[in-house]
Structure formats: C-alpha cells, structure tokens
Amino acid sequence: MMRMTDQPEMPRGFGIEDLDLSKIEEALTPRLNGFISSENLYPHEGTRKEPKFTVVAIFRHELAIDTVLAIETDYDPGIAFAGYQVVGARTRFHRDLSTSDLYHAVASMLWVDQLAGDYPVGKVDFDNPRKITWPFHDDHEVHLGTLEELIEYSQALIDSDDLWLNVAFVEGKAALLKGDE
C-alpha cells in the first residue's frame, strides 16, 4: 500500500523503536560464546583457542540498532572491538511472536547474517585496541570509530532506552577504555 507521498507504508508489527535493548543482549550473548567463538579459533602456544566475546554496548539511532562487541584473546593486548548493525530501521517483526521468540529472532539476524562464518577475530585490530572495526561498513558510514567516541556518545544517552551499556565491563576495563594503558 502506498501513501500520498509515494513512500511505502511501513508494515505493521514491531520495529526498532519497540525493542528492549537489554533483551537483545540477553539473546545475543549465548550465541556469541556458543556458536561464534567456536568458529573463531586462533592459534596460541601450540593449540587452538576460542576467543571470548562480550557485548559492550547496544544503541538505537534513526537508521538502526548497532552493537559494539569486545573480542578477547590470550595475546597482548588481547582485546579488540568490532561494531555491527543488529537490525535496520525498516525491519519489522510480527506482533504475534512471544517475547523470547522476538529477541531470539533479532539476535539471529546479527548472528546468521553477519557473524556466522565471517571470522570476526581475524578482522579486528588487536594492534589498536581502542579502535572499533566495522567489518560491514564503509568509513563514511561509521559514526563511532573509537572507544572514546563510544563513551562520549553514551554519556548523552545514559538514562535513555536508546542505550544498553555493559557497565561492569566498562568499569573493569576503565584504563583501556579511557586510553590510560
């Protein structure tokens, strides 16, 4: 159905404005450290090891819901960050989905469409641990390229439904995140 403005009418259902970001994190974390870490084995001291993935932040803006993930290995400095779009603004979900099914569907979009088989541990920049690598974005599409930019951006949203921040992780990595290595 078209509206008078010749713009397609958005289908009914849940959109990104309706999603609880903390529930996306709850659905995403098991996939990261279950399926994705086992696909991202790296060599270390004669063995192959799984990196640890941590959801650092999930934020909603006018175009999408994005996430920043930490990827940790046993190398020094052993941490790097990757940014991904979880779901675009035009994506809609059926209202008849249960809460559990809805958030598993949202997390699966990132897992299946971008992370599965993509080897993110090989795409991030371990030599520049404060850089956020966006494997599926061109430079002109990235608005948060460093951890400093993420922290600055998050300050304005700290009490907003448009940001979920892993406070325990951020506080635990405070020196690295602030650049005080």
Secondary structure, DSSP 8 states (H G I E B T S, - for coil): -B-TTS-B---SSB-GGG--HHHHHHHHHHHIIIIIHHTS-EEETTEEE--EEEEEEEEE-SSEEEEEEEEE-SSSS-EEEEEEEEEETT--B-TTS-HHHHHHHHHHHHIIIIITTT-GGGTS-TTSTTBEE-TTS-GGG-S--BHHHHHHHHHHHTTSTTEEE-HHHHHHTHHHHHT--
